[in-house]
Amino acid sequence: MPLTLEPNLDAPDAFYEALIEAHRDLTPEQSHRLNARLILLLANQVGELAVLREALAQARSGLAAA
């Protein structure tokens, strides 16, 4: 399965709202832990190491440009 880089969320605004709500009233440490747990849950859902490595590379390359 190749990494999907085109928009693929069926309700992106609703997801963003749910993500922001999940972080509401958390300390910065709790927020970081939430993000880490969410990443691991979603990585498990993807399941393919090659796709996850490509996603990591894409995410990191975006940081270098910023």
C-alpha positions as CSV (number, residue, x, y, z in Angstrom):
1,M,0.0,0.0,0.0
2,P,1.6,3.3,-1.0
3,L,1.4,6.4,1.2
4,T,-1.7,8.5,0.3
5,L,-0.6,12.1,0.0
6,E,-3.8,13.5,-1.5
7,P,-6.6,14.7,0.8
8,N,-8.4,11.5,2.0
9,L,-10.5,12.4,5.1
10,D,-14.2,12.2,4.6
11,A,-14.8,15.0,7.2
12,P,-11.6,16.9,7.7
13,D,-13.1,19.8,9.6
14,A,-14.9,17.4,12.0
15,F,-11.7,15.5,12.6
16,Y,-9.8,18.7,13.3
17,E,-12.5,19.8,15.8
18,A,-12.4,16.4,17.5
19,L,-8.6,16.6,17.7
20,I,-8.7,20.0,19.2
21,E,-11.4,18.9,21.7
22,A,-9.3,15.9,22.7
23,H,-6.5,18.3,23.7
24,R,-8.8,20.7,25.6
25,D,-7.8,21.2,29.3
26,L,-4.7,19.0,29.0
27,T,-1.3,20.0,30.3
28,P,1.5,20.3,27.7
29,E,2.8,16.9,28.9
30,Q,-0.6,15.3,28.7
31,S,-1.0,16.7,25.2
32,H,2.3,15.3,24.0
33,R,1.3,11.9,25.5
34,L,-2.1,12.0,23.7
35,N,-0.3,12.8,20.4
36,A,2.1,9.9,21.0
37,R,-0.7,7.5,21.8
38,L,-2.7,8.6,18.8
39,I,0.3,8.2,16.5
40,L,0.8,4.6,17.8
41,L,-2.9,3.7,17.4
42,L,-2.9,5.1,13.8
43,A,0.4,3.4,13.0
44,N,-1.1,0.1,14.1
45,Q,-4.1,0.7,11.9
46,V,-1.8,1.3,8.9
47,G,0.2,-1.7,9.8
48,E,2.8,-1.6,7.0
49,L,6.3,-0.5,8.1
50,A,7.3,0.7,4.6
51,V,4.3,3.1,4.6
52,L,5.0,4.3,8.1
53,R,8.7,4.9,7.2
54,E,7.5,6.9,4.1
55,A,5.1,8.9,6.3
56,L,7.9,9.7,8.8
57,A,10.2,10.8,6.0
58,Q,7.5,13.0,4.5
59,A,6.7,14.6,7.8
60,R,10.4,15.2,8.6
61,S,11.1,16.7,5.2
62,G,8.3,19.2,5.7
63,L,10.0,20.4,8.8
64,A,13.3,21.1,7.0
65,A,11.5,23.4,4.6
66,A,9.7,25.4,7.3
